[in-house]
Amino acid sequence: MRSSVPHILLLGPARAAVSGVATHLNQLFGSELATCFNLSQFQVGSEGRAEGRLGRLLRAVTSPFEFTARVVRDRCSIVHINTSMEPKSYWRDLAYLGVAKILRRKIIYQVHGGALPQDFFASSRMLTSLLRRILSCPDAVVLLSTREMAAYRHFVPRVRLELIANAIEVHDADISATRYAAHSPLEVVYVGRLADNKGVFEIVEAARILRDRGIKTCFNFAGTGPAEGRLRTAIDAANLNGRVILLGGVFGAAKQQLWQRADVFAFPTYREGLPYALLESMAAGAVPIISPVGAIPDVMQHEVHGLFVPPRNPSALADALERLDGNRELLLRLAVAGRKRIEDQYSVARLAAEFRQLYASLA
């Protein structure tokens, strides 16, 4: 360990886990930050672990003590907590926040999506007051979107807030007229967790609507999740076998190839922070048709980089897909603009530079 530079302890899931936060951690550890600071990780949460109910209970009891020992032993100067405004993450990470505060370490509290603070405990004034006090404990609260910044600034006006958006590694991509040619059926992909609130059933219904309109399309779902079984049933019931394909988890080079083959990324999600899949799709030239929630409107503009559709509205999704299928010049224009947007604003180099500045200000 290099004792001459500050030691930053980052909290999050196993770096091998299939998780947006795991991706974020890997980006930080693989960036120039690792040459400027001593970075290490303390693993929290169940993602990336193989454990039963008893194991989870034992970890919940012992983990704060292990964290305390780690902070003291490694003489960490900054604790970087990666959390979200979801009940499970919020209550779990309170213990680590409390320990870091007691040990008088500098604290960065990064919120990866979830509810806005005004809404998190909407039915309880007492818990809302507690949340306001909790958010006043860190030395900096890091957020993903301008919408979150406005909400948090109103909720905790005296807290230091920093806007640091997610980023991705930008790979080479073929974005040419040949790729989006009208003689080929529209290739649509969904990449993410198979869950109801991601809009996966609306995508299946949109596929049915397009089939009934006589429009040839191909839908590929890449991912796993709790809705997978019901999604298979819905595909069978709508007689969409062959048109809608569940690929399971797709990673690495295979995932990049999937993006390269796609014309459109369909993601009518109900609630998000800043999904990595959106950044990946735009970088690869897969035009997003997506709901304008969370930080998504910060990344893309309607009819500039992609198309917005309301959540829970499969007809609107089908209409947007039909529009792009029938206007391949528009599809190409959106793809080119989306690629440039990611290259200019969402690189890992930008992410590392912003965290370097934040770390240096607290060290």
C-alpha positions in Angstrom: 0.0 0.0 0.0 1.3 3.5 -0.9 1.2 5.4 2.4 2.1 8.7 0.8 -1.3 9.1 -0.9 -4.8 9.1 0.5 -6.5 5.7 1.0 -10.1 5.6 -0.4 -12.3 2.7 0.6 -15.2 2.1 -1.8 -18.3 0.2 -0.7 -20.3 -1.9 -3.2 -21.1 -5.4 -4.5 -18.6 -7.9 -5.8 -16.9 -6.4 -8.8 -17.7 -9.6 -10.8 -21.5 -9.1 -10.1 -23.9 -8.2 -12.9 -24.7 -4.8 -11.5 -24.5 -1.2 -12.5 -22.7 -0.4 -9.3 -20.2 -3.2 -10.0 -19.6 -1.7 -13.4 -19.1 1.7 -11.8 -16.5 0.3 -9.3 -14.6 -1.5 -12.1 -14.4 1.7 -14.0 -13.0 3.6 -11.1 -10.5 0.9 -10.2 -9.4 0.7 -13.9 -9.0 4.4 -14.4 -6.3 6.9 -13.6 -7.7 7.2 -10.1 -5.8 4.1 -9.2 -2.5 5.8 -9.9 -3.4 8.9 -7.9 -5.0 7.3 -4.8 -4.9 4.0 -2.9 -8.2 2.5 -3.9 -9.7 -0.6 -2.1 -13.1 -2.1 -1.8 -15.3 -3.4 1.0 -17.9 -5.7 -0.4 -21.5 -5.1 0.8 -24.8 -6.6 -0.3 -25.7 -10.0 -1.7 -24.9 -9.4 -5.4 -22.0 -11.6 -6.4 -22.3 -13.9 -3.3 -23.5 -17.5 -3.1 -25.1 -17.7 0.4 -28.3 -18.8 2.0 -30.6 -17.1 4.4 -28.5 -17.9 7.4 -25.4 -16.7 5.6 -27.1 -13.4 4.8 -28.2 -13.0 8.4 -24.7 -13.7 9.7 -23.2 -11.2 7.3 -25.6 -8.5 8.3 -24.6 -8.9 11.9 -20.8 -9.1 11.4 -20.3 -6.9 8.4 -20.3 -3.5 10.3 -17.7 -4.8 12.7 -15.5 -6.0 9.8 -15.9 -2.7 8.2 -14.8 -0.9 11.3 -11.7 -3.0 11.6 -10.9 -2.4 7.9 -11.2 1.4 8.1 -9.0 1.5 11.2 -6.4 -1.0 9.9 -6.0 0.5 6.5 -6.1 4.1 7.8 -8.7 5.0 5.2 -9.1 8.8 4.9 -12.3 8.7 2.7 -15.2 6.2 2.7 -17.1 6.2 -0.6 -20.5 4.6 -0.1 -22.4 3.5 -3.2 -26.0 3.1 -2.4 -29.5 3.8 -3.7 -32.8 5.2 -2.5 -34.3 1.7 -2.3 -35.3 0.5 1.2 -32.9 -2.5 1.2 -29.9 -0.5 0.2 -30.7 2.5 2.4 -31.2 0.6 5.7 -28.2 -1.6 5.0 -25.8 1.2 4.3 -26.9 3.3 7.4 -24.6 1.1 9.5 -21.5 1.9 7.4 -22.4 5.6 7.3 -22.7 5.6 11.0 -19.4 3.8 11.6 -17.5 6.1 9.2 -19.0 9.2 10.9 -18.0 7.9 14.4 -14.5 7.2 13.1 -14.4 10.8 11.7 -13.6 9.8 8.2 -14.6 11.9 5.2 -17.7 10.4 3.6 -18.9 10.4 0.0 -22.5 9.1 -0.3 -23.2 8.3 -3.9 -26.8 7.6 -4.8 -27.4 5.3 -7.8 -31.0 6.0 -8.5 -34.2 5.0 -6.6 -36.8 7.3 -5.2 -36.4 11.0 -4.8 -35.8 12.0 -1.1 -39.2 13.8 -0.8 -40.9 10.6 -1.9 -38.9 8.0 -0.2 -40.8 8.1 3.1 -43.8 10.0 1.8 -46.2 8.5 4.4 -43.9 9.2 7.5 -42.9 12.6 8.6 -40.6 11.1 11.3 -38.7 8.9 8.8 -38.5 11.8 6.3 -37.0 14.0 9.1 -34.5 11.1 9.8 -33.6 10.9 6.1 -32.9 14.7 6.1 -30.5 14.2 9.0 -28.8 11.2 7.4 -28.2 13.1 4.2 -26.5 15.8 6.3 -23.9 13.4 7.6 -21.7 12.9 4.5 -19.1 15.4 3.3 -20.5 15.1 -0.2 -23.6 13.5 -1.8 -23.0 12.4 -5.4 -26.0 12.3 -7.7 -26.5 11.1 -11.3 -29.0 13.6 -12.8 -30.0 17.3 -12.8 -33.5 16.2 -11.7 -32.0 14.6 -8.6 -29.9 17.6 -8.0 -32.9 19.9 -7.9 -34.8 17.5 -5.6 -31.9 17.1 -3.2 -31.1 20.8 -3.2 -34.6 21.5 -2.1 -34.6 18.7 0.5 -31.2 19.3 2.0 -30.2 22.8 0.9 -27.0 23.0 3.0 -25.5 19.7 1.9 -22.7 19.6 -0.6 -24.1 18.0 -3.7 -22.1 16.9 -6.7 -23.4 15.8 -10.1 -21.3 13.0 -11.6 -23.0 11.1 -14.3 -22.2 7.5 -15.2 -19.8 6.7 -18.0 -18.8 3.8 -20.3 -15.8 2.6 -22.3 -16.5 3.7 -25.9 -15.7 0.9 -28.4 -15.5 1.1 -32.2 -18.9 0.9 -33.9 -20.2 0.6 -37.5 -22.7 3.4 -37.9 -23.4 3.5 -41.6 -26.4 3.6 -43.9 -25.8 0.0 -44.8 -26.4 -1.1 -41.2 -29.8 0.5 -41.1 -31.0 -0.4 -44.6 -34.7 -0.6 -45.1 -34.6 -4.0 -46.8 -33.8 -5.7 -43.4 -36.4 -6.2 -40.6 -35.9 -3.8 -37.7 -33.6 -5.4 -35.1 -34.8 -4.5 -31.6 -32.9 -5.4 -28.4 -33.6 -5.2 -24.7 -30.6 -5.4 -22.4 -31.2 -5.5 -18.7 -32.9 -7.2 -15.8 -36.0 -9.1 -16.7 -38.4 -7.4 -14.2 -41.9 -5.9 -14.5 -40.8 -2.3 -13.8 -38.4 -2.4 -16.7 -41.2 -2.5 -19.2 -40.5 -6.0 -20.5 -44.1 -7.0 -20.9 -44.9 -3.8 -22.7 -42.1 -4.7 -25.2 -43.8 -8.1 -25.8 -47.2 -6.4 -26.3 -45.6 -4.0 -28.8 -44.1 -6.9 -30.7 -47.6 -8.4 -30.9 -49.1 -5.1 -32.1 -46.4 -4.8 -34.8 -47.0 -8.3 -36.0 -50.7 -7.7 -36.3 -49.9 -4.6 -38.4 -47.8 -6.7 -40.7 -44.5 -5.1 -39.8 -41.5 -7.5 -39.7 -39.4 -7.0 -36.6 -37.0 -9.1 -34.5 -36.8 -8.7 -30.7 -34.0 -10.1 -28.6 -34.0 -9.9 -24.8 -30.6 -10.1 -23.1 -30.7 -10.6 -19.4 -32.2 -12.6 -16.5 -34.5 -11.8 -13.7 -37.6 -12.6 -11.7 -40.0 -12.1 -14.6 -38.3 -14.5 -16.9 -40.7 -17.4 -16.5 -43.8 -15.2 -16.9 -42.2 -13.5 -19.9 -41.8 -16.9 -21.6 -45.4 -17.6 -20.9 -46.5 -14.2 -22.4 -44.4 -14.8 -25.5 -46.0 -18.2 -26.0 -49.5 -16.9 -25.3 -49.1 -14.2 -28.0 -47.6 -16.7 -30.4 -44.4 -14.7 -30.8 -41.9 -17.5 -30.8 -39.3 -16.7 -33.4 -40.1 -13.0 -33.3 -39.2 -12.5 -29.6 -36.2 -14.4 -28.3 -34.9 -14.7 -24.8 -31.1 -15.0 -24.9 -30.3 -15.2 -21.2 -27.3 -13.3 -19.8 -25.0 -11.9 -22.5 -21.6 -10.5 -21.6 -18.3 -9.2 -22.9 -17.7 -9.5 -26.6 -21.1 -11.3 -27.2 -22.9 -8.3 -25.7 -20.9 -5.9 -27.8 -21.8 -7.9 -30.9 -25.5 -7.9 -29.9 -25.4 -4.1 -29.7 -23.7 -3.9 -33.1 -26.4 -5.9 -34.8 -29.2 -3.9 -33.2 -31.1 -1.0 -34.8 -33.1 0.0 -31.7 -32.8 -0.4 -27.9 -36.3 -0.7 -26.4 -36.4 0.3 -22.8 -39.9 1.6 -21.6 -38.8 1.5 -17.9 -40.9 2.9 -15.1 -38.1 4.2 -12.9 -34.3 4.6 -13.3 -31.2 6.3 -12.2 -28.9 6.4 -15.2 -28.9 3.0 -16.9 -25.6 1.8 -18.4 -27.5 0.1 -21.1 -28.6 3.5 -22.5 -25.1 4.7 -22.7 -23.9 1.4 -24.3 -26.7 1.5 -26.8 -26.0 5.0 -28.0 -22.3 4.3 -28.2 -22.9 1.3 -30.3 -25.5 2.9 -32.6 -28.6 1.2 -31.3 -31.2 4.0 -31.1 -33.0 4.2 -27.8 -36.8 4.2 -27.5 -37.0 4.8 -23.8 -39.1 6.4 -21.1 -37.9 9.9 -19.9 -37.4 9.0 -16.3 -34.5 9.6 -13.9 -31.3 10.9 -15.5 -32.3 9.7 -19.0 -33.4 13.2 -20.2 -29.9 14.4 -19.2 -28.3 12.0 -21.6 -30.6 12.2 -24.7 -33.1 14.5 -26.3 -36.3 13.4 -28.0 -35.9 13.2 -31.8 -32.2 14.2 -31.5 -30.6 11.0 -30.0 -33.6 8.7 -29.8 -37.4 8.7 -29.0 -39.2 9.1 -25.7 -42.3 7.0 -25.0 -44.4 7.0 -21.8 -44.0 4.0 -19.5 -46.8 1.4 -19.4 -47.9 2.3 -22.9 -47.2 -0.5 -25.4 -49.1 1.2 -28.2 -46.9 4.2 -28.0 -43.8 1.9 -28.1 -45.2 0.1 -31.1 -45.9 3.5 -32.9 -42.3 4.6 -32.2 -40.9 1.4 -33.5 -43.1 1.6 -36.6 -41.9 5.1 -37.2 -38.2 4.2 -37.2 -38.9 1.1 -39.3 -40.4 3.3 -41.9 -37.9 6.1 -41.8 -34.4 4.6 -41.9 -32.9 8.1 -42.6 -34.2 9.2 -39.3 -32.9 6.1 -37.6 -29.4 6.8 -39.0 -29.5 10.4 -38.0 -30.4 9.5 -34.4 -27.7 6.8 -34.3 -25.0 9.2 -35.4 -26.0 11.9 -33.0 -26.3 9.4 -30.1 -22.8 8.1 -30.7 -21.3 11.6 -30.7 -23.2 12.5 -27.5 -21.5 9.6 -25.7 -18.1 10.3 -27.1 -18.3 13.9 -26.0 -19.9 13.6 -22.5 -19.9 10.1 -21.1 -16.4 8.7 -21.3 -14.6 7.0 -18.4 -11.8 9.6 -18.6 -14.4 12.3 -17.8 -15.8 10.2 -14.9 -12.3 9.7 -13.4 -11.4 13.3 -13.7 -14.5 14.4 -11.8 -13.9 11.9 -9.0 -10.2 12.8 -8.8 -11.2 16.4 -8.2 -13.8 15.4 -5.6 -11.4 13.0 -3.7 -8.6 15.7 -3.8 -11.0 18.3 -2.3 -11.7 16.0 0.7 -8.3 14.3 1.3 
